Structure formats: C-alpha cells, structure tokens
Amino acid sequence: MKPVIELNSVDLTYRVLVNRTGSLKELIRDTLRGRIRIQEFNALQKVTFTVSSGEVLAVLGKNGAGKSTLLKAIAGTVNMNSGDVLLDGQSICDMQPHERLLQGIALVPEGRRIFRSLTVKENLLIGGYSSRSGSWNVASILEAFPILENFIGRDADRLSGGEQQALAIGRALMSNPRVLLLDEVSLGLAPIVVKQLYAALPIIRNKGCALVIVEQDTNQALAASDYTYCMLEGRISLEGKPSELTREQISQAYFGLGAHA
C-alpha cells in the first residue's frame, strides 16, 4: 500500500538556554555580561518511517525519547534541521501548520488543549471550521465517543479527563483528516477510560484515516497497532509488527538496556 506520510532522515536539534543558578536575577545578569551558555539537544536523529491509509502506527518510548517532537515535526509546529516529510510523495516541509491541517494532517497534542469555556458542541464545531470533505460530523463523533453524548451542551471545563480527551480527538476528527496524530492518549486516565478511547480507533481507521499514536502505555499501543516503533534518545531503536516483537526486545529498546553491550 502506498504511504500517505513518509519521514526521511529527519534531524531536529533544540538549543536550550542553560542557567546554572536557576535564579531569574542571575540569568539577567549573566545575559548582560555575555556569560549565558547554550546547550544543544538532539531531539530527533535520522528518523525514517512511513504510514499508509487505514494503518495504525504506534511510537513507544520513555519521557524525552523524542516521541512528541516527532508528531510536531509532522504537524509542522517545530522546524527540522534536515530531512523531509512527504504527504502522498510530495514534500510539505515548506507548509505552515494550518496548511498541513488543510491537507489532512491533524494533531491531538498532549494536554488536550480544548476550549474550556465553550461547550462540547462548540468545541466540535470549531474543529470543523476548515473541514475537508468527509464523513465526520457532530453525529458521527458522538457515535464514536458515546461518553460525550449526554454532555453535548456542557462546558468543556466540567468534563472529566477522559471526556476531555475524547472531545480533543473528536475535535481533530471534525477536520476530516487523512492522518491523525495522537500524543499520549492514556496519560493520567483510568484504565477503563483508556479502553473506551481505544475502542474508537477501529472506527477511525475504517474510514481510511492513518493513525500515529505516541504512547508510554505499551500494552494498549501494541494491541491497537499494525506496526510499532520504539524511540530512544531521538532515534528509532526498534521497529516491527507487534506480534514479532518480544517483551525483552521492547524493554531493551525502550530503556536502552544493553544498548552499549
């Protein structure tokens, strides 16, 4: 199957201001005296992968592995140092985030970032303001996420964490994406809520949408995905079909155990 998204040797380096004292006063003084230090952090190192329509791809790794940065690179919210991101074989590196959204790439960021003062319905409608043609609408979102059905007129800040996560995913789907990027779906949620959210993934993929799921919950991600990547220190440390990867291999790739043996 032809890939919808391709990443080719993507490198991304963050430059971080180092303040040894942690004091704002000292930081200002050091800045004025030219004593500040800039430290470079390699967030992504030669990352290459593909995902096709209707495929679920999981990206696993501990905090700081580069998972969220990877999704941001696809969505265009961070600038890469080198490499390429292709949509249907065409580079989109020069596109701004809103242009990529119009082309069908939607990101559900960590922390949900819903509009808390608006109702569930208003949040969903905002998600569809730049909608491409497709089958997602308020009714189909409620069908995929029945936990929202009774709260359609409720302000988003009165929802539980799981309900807010469902709303964040639903809002992204309202743009009728071809590629849905999910950052830490299960973070801070009870297992029963996570199970409800993951139950919607087959509905999404059956509409032809490609999914890239960043997770620390390895069990959920492995069960839901067709192909899995593990990341460690900004690079791909392991890849394969979940059925072909052993727990020992995943642990080694996830934590770096035996990496230098």
C-alpha positions in Angstrom: 0.0 0.0 0.0 1.3 3.4 -0.9 2.4 5.5 2.1 0.4 8.6 2.9 3.1 10.0 5.2 6.9 9.5 4.9 9.7 10.8 7.1 13.1 10.6 5.5 16.2 11.0 7.8 14.6 13.7 10.0 17.0 15.6 12.3 15.9 18.2 14.8 18.1 19.9 17.4 16.8 22.1 20.2 19.0 24.9 21.6 18.4 25.3 25.3 19.5 28.2 27.5 21.5 26.9 30.4 21.2 28.9 33.7 23.3 27.3 36.4 21.7 29.0 39.4 18.1 28.9 38.3 17.6 32.4 39.5 16.0 35.0 37.2 18.2 37.7 38.6 21.3 35.7 37.9 20.1 34.8 34.4 19.6 38.5 33.5 23.0 39.4 34.9 24.7 36.6 33.0 22.9 37.6 29.8 24.0 41.2 30.2 27.6 40.1 30.8 27.6 37.7 27.9 28.0 34.6 30.2 25.0 32.6 29.2 25.5 29.1 27.8 23.5 27.5 25.0 23.3 23.7 25.1 22.2 21.7 22.0 19.8 18.7 22.5 19.3 16.2 19.6 15.6 15.6 19.8 15.4 13.6 16.6 18.2 11.8 14.9 17.8 10.4 11.3 14.2 9.3 11.9 12.7 7.5 9.0 9.3 5.8 8.7 6.1 5.5 6.7 2.4 5.1 7.4 -0.4 4.2 5.0 -4.1 5.0 4.9 -6.0 2.9 7.4 -2.8 1.9 9.2 -2.2 2.3 13.0 1.4 3.0 13.8 2.5 3.2 17.5 5.5 5.1 18.7 6.8 4.0 22.1 9.4 5.4 24.4 10.0 6.9 27.8 9.9 10.7 28.5 12.4 12.6 26.5 12.8 10.0 23.8 11.6 12.3 21.1 8.0 11.0 20.5 6.1 14.2 20.9 8.7 16.1 18.9 8.2 13.6 16.1 4.5 14.3 15.9 5.2 18.1 16.0 7.6 17.7 13.1 4.9 16.0 11.0 2.3 18.7 12.0 4.8 21.5 11.3 4.8 23.1 14.7 8.6 22.7 15.1 11.3 23.3 12.5 13.5 20.5 11.4 17.3 20.8 10.9 17.3 18.4 8.0 15.4 15.6 6.4 12.0 15.6 4.7 8.3 15.0 5.4 6.2 13.8 2.5 2.5 13.7 2.0 1.5 11.5 -0.9 5.1 11.7 -2.1 5.2 15.5 -2.1 7.3 17.4 0.4 5.3 19.5 2.9 8.3 21.0 4.7 7.5 24.5 3.5 3.9 24.3 4.7 2.8 26.0 7.8 0.7 24.0 10.4 -2.6 25.4 9.2 -1.7 24.5 5.6 -0.9 20.9 6.7 -4.2 20.8 8.5 -6.0 21.7 5.3 -4.1 18.9 3.6 -5.4 16.5 6.1 -2.9 16.2 9.0 -4.5 16.7 12.4 -2.6 16.7 15.8 -4.2 15.9 19.1 -1.5 17.3 21.5 -0.6 16.2 24.9 -2.7 18.1 27.4 -5.8 18.1 25.1 -5.9 22.0 24.8 -9.7 22.1 24.4 -11.6 25.4 24.8 -12.7 25.0 28.4 -15.2 27.9 28.4 -17.0 26.5 25.3 -19.5 23.7 25.2 -18.7 20.2 23.8 -20.7 21.0 20.7 -19.0 24.4 20.2 -15.6 22.7 20.5 -16.5 20.2 17.9 -17.8 22.9 15.5 -14.6 24.9 15.9 -12.7 21.8 14.9 -14.6 21.7 11.6 -14.2 25.3 10.6 -11.6 24.3 8.0 -13.1 21.0 7.3 -12.2 18.9 4.3 -15.0 16.9 2.7 -15.6 13.7 4.6 -17.9 11.7 6.8 -17.0 13.2 10.2 -19.6 15.4 11.8 -21.1 16.0 15.3 -23.4 13.0 15.0 -20.6 10.6 13.9 -18.3 11.9 16.6 -20.9 11.1 19.3 -21.4 7.7 17.8 -17.6 7.0 18.0 -17.4 8.5 21.5 -20.7 7.8 23.3 -19.3 9.1 26.6 -19.8 12.6 25.1 -23.4 12.1 24.1 -25.0 13.3 27.3 -22.7 16.3 27.6 -23.1 17.9 24.2 -24.3 21.2 25.8 -22.0 21.1 28.8 -19.0 23.4 29.2 -15.7 21.6 28.5 -14.2 22.5 31.8 -16.9 20.5 33.6 -15.8 17.3 31.8 -13.7 14.5 33.3 -10.2 13.9 32.0 -11.3 11.1 29.8 -14.2 13.0 28.4 -11.9 15.9 27.6 -9.6 13.6 25.8 -12.5 12.2 23.8 -13.5 15.7 22.9 -10.0 16.6 21.8 -9.9 13.6 19.5 -13.4 14.4 18.2 -12.5 18.0 17.5 -9.5 16.9 15.4 -11.7 14.4 13.5 -14.1 17.2 12.6 -11.4 18.4 10.2 -11.8 15.0 8.3 -8.1 14.2 8.5 -6.2 11.7 6.4 -3.6 11.4 9.1 -4.4 11.7 12.9 -1.5 12.2 15.3 -2.4 11.3 18.9 0.0 12.3 21.6 -0.2 10.4 24.9 -3.9 9.2 24.7 -3.8 7.4 28.0 -1.8 9.9 30.1 -3.4 10.4 33.5 -6.5 8.4 32.7 -8.1 5.4 34.4 -7.7 2.1 32.6 -11.4 1.7 31.9 -11.5 5.2 30.3 -8.4 4.4 28.2 -10.2 1.2 27.0 -13.2 3.3 25.9 -11.0 5.7 24.0 -9.1 3.0 22.2 -12.4 1.3 21.2 -12.9 4.2 18.8 -9.7 3.6 16.9 -11.1 0.9 14.6 -13.9 3.2 13.7 -11.4 5.9 12.7 -9.2 3.6 10.7 -12.1 2.0 8.9 -12.8 5.5 7.4 -9.4 5.3 5.8 -7.5 7.5 8.3 -3.9 6.7 9.1 -3.1 7.0 12.9 0.2 7.6 14.5 -0.1 7.0 18.3 2.5 8.2 20.7 2.3 6.2 24.0 4.0 5.2 27.2 1.3 2.5 27.8 3.0 -0.2 25.8 0.2 -2.8 26.3 -2.5 -0.6 24.8 -0.3 0.6 21.9 0.9 -2.8 20.9 -2.7 -4.2 21.0 -4.0 -1.4 18.8 -1.2 -1.0 16.3 -0.3 -2.7 13.0 3.4 -1.6 13.3 5.4 -0.3 16.2 8.5 1.9 16.6 10.4 2.3 19.8 12.4 5.5 20.3 15.4 6.2 22.5 17.3 9.5 22.7 15.8 10.8 19.5 16.4 7.8 17.3 14.5 4.7 16.3 15.8 1.9 18.5 13.4 -0.9 17.4 10.7 -1.5 14.8 8.4 -4.3 13.7 5.0 -5.8 13.8 3.8 -6.2 17.4 3.3 -9.9 17.0 7.0 -10.2 16.0 8.5 -8.2 18.9 9.3 -9.8 22.2 8.9 -8.1 25.6 12.6 -8.3 26.1 13.3 -6.6 22.8 10.9 -3.8 23.6 12.3 -3.3 27.1 15.8 -3.1 25.8 14.7 -0.6 23.1 12.5 1.4 25.5 15.0 1.8 28.3 18.3 1.4 26.4 19.2 -1.8 28.3 22.1 -3.5 26.7 22.4 -0.7 24.1 26.2 -0.5 24.7 26.9 -4.1 25.4 
